[in-house]
Amino acid sequence: MQGVCIEVDNKLLNKIKEMKSVEANYRKGEKENPGWSSYICLADAIWDKHFSHRSIALNFHRLVEKEDYLVGERRAILHYLDYLTNEPRKVKKWHF
């Protein structure tokens, strides 16, 4: 039974090692795709990486240029970014 726990722990550790910070993923995408907007680089950086809403929101405000979105659309954009990074059933529902 202990062998199973070790195998599961190793899988978890490998997943954690693969997952970099949002900013590191963003910078990598920005460097590899210089023609992409800051919003697209962020979306690519978080795609299926299971980042928290808080992490996404903080990095959105820090990394995405204001010219890439309308202020009134910020909430809907953050909801969509949550959808990109997490499975749909785990995304908090927003009330507009």
N, C-alpha and C positions, 0 to 999 in steps of 0.2 A: 504493500500500500504506500509505503514511503517513496518508492520509485515514481509513482504517479504524481505525487505532490511536487517532487523535484522537477519532473517534466513540465508540469503546469507552470511552476515558478520560472523555469528557463524560458518558456514561451512568453510569459509576461515581461521578463527582463529584456528579451529581444525586441518586443513591441515598444517598450519604453526607450530603448536605445535608438530605434528607428525614428521615433517621434522627436523632432527638433522643435525649437521654439517657433512661434508664429513669425517673428521677425527674421530668424535665420532662413526659414523657408521663403519668406517674402524677398529677401535680398538675393537669394539664389535665383529665383524666378525673374527678378528685375534684371539681373546680370545676363541671364540666358535669353531673355526676350525684351530687348531695349525698346521695342515699339509698343509694348503693352502699357495700358494705363495703370495707375497705382491701384485702382479698384480691382482690375482683372488679376494683377499680381497677387493681391491679397486673397481673392477667391481661389486662385490656383494653390496658394500656400496652405490653405486650410482644408482643401478638398479631402473629405473622408479621413480626417486626422483626429476627430473627436475632441476638439478644443471646447472649453467652456464658453458660455455666452459672455461672461465677464472678460475673458481673455480676448475674444473676438472684438468686443466693443472697444476695449482699451486700445488695441492695435489698430482698429479702424480709425479712431480719432487721431492716433499718432502717425499712421502711415499713409492713409488715403488723402490725396490732395482735395481741397474743397471744391475745385473746379470739376471734379469727376462725378459730382452728384448734386442734386438740389437738396437744400436743407430740409424741406418738407418730406422728402423721401427717405430720410435717414433711418427711420424706424422700420420701414418695409425692407430696406436693404439689409439691415442687421438681421431681420427675421430670415431673409433668404440666405444669408451667410451661415446662420445657425443650421438651416436645412442642408446646406452643402457639407458642413463638417460633421453632422450627426445623422443618425437614422431618423426618418420622419416621425416615427412614433415617440421619440424622445424630445422633440422640439417643443418648447413651451409655447402655448398658444398666446397670440397677441390679440388684444382687443383694440380695434381702431375706432 
